[in-house]
Amino acid sequence: MKKLYDANLNRLFPLSNFFEKKTNLSRKKFIISYLLGLIMGRNVQFCEVAARINEEVEVESNIRRIERFSSILK
């Protein structure tokens, strides 16, 4: 799942229109993996989505990433 979007990331999802500042590459990758986790998990709870974002790291790390990202949007 994680290399699926790397090749055409900027054409696929131009995020600079949604944020005030320019969006860096790691944030774009996180947003896409978060959206894919929401779709695959069919659930909006952080623990369920975090288990599907990046299986190589601990679920608690992904939960913290989701919480940090959601605090930026508020």
C-alpha positions in Angstrom: 0.0 0.0 0.0 2.7 2.5 0.8 4.5 2.6 -2.6 1.3 2.8 -4.6 1.1 6.6 -4.7 4.8 7.6 -4.7 5.3 8.0 -8.4 2.5 10.5 -9.3 1.9 12.0 -5.9 1.8 15.7 -6.9 -0.5 15.1 -9.9 -2.7 12.7 -7.9 -3.4 15.0 -4.9 -2.4 18.7 -5.1 -2.8 19.6 -1.5 -1.4 23.0 -1.7 -4.9 24.3 -2.5 -6.2 23.1 0.9 -3.5 24.5 3.2 -2.3 28.0 3.8 1.4 27.0 3.6 3.0 24.7 1.1 2.6 21.1 2.1 5.7 19.0 2.4 6.1 15.5 0.8 5.9 13.6 4.1 2.6 15.3 5.0 1.2 14.5 1.5 2.2 10.8 1.9 0.6 10.7 5.4 -2.7 12.2 4.2 -3.0 9.7 1.3 -2.1 6.7 3.6 -4.6 8.0 6.1 -7.3 8.2 3.5 -6.5 4.7 2.3 -6.6 3.5 5.9 -10.0 5.0 6.3 -11.3 3.4 3.2 -9.8 0.0 3.9 -10.8 0.0 7.6 -14.3 1.3 7.0 -14.0 2.9 10.4 -13.0 6.4 11.7 -11.6 5.4 15.0 -7.9 6.3 15.3 -6.9 2.8 16.5 -8.6 1.0 13.6 -7.1 3.4 11.0 -3.7 3.4 12.6 -3.5 -0.4 12.3 -3.8 0.0 8.5 -1.6 3.0 7.8 1.8 1.5 8.1 2.2 -2.0 9.3 5.9 -1.7 9.8 5.6 0.6 12.9 3.7 0.3 16.1 0.1 1.2 16.2 0.7 3.7 19.0 3.1 5.6 16.7 0.5 5.9 14.0 -2.1 7.0 16.5 0.2 9.8 17.6 0.7 10.8 14.0 -3.0 10.9 13.4 -3.5 13.0 16.6 -0.8 15.5 15.6 -2.3 15.9 12.2 -5.8 16.3 13.4 -4.6 19.0 15.9 -3.2 21.0 13.0 -6.6 21.0 11.2 -8.5 22.4 14.2 
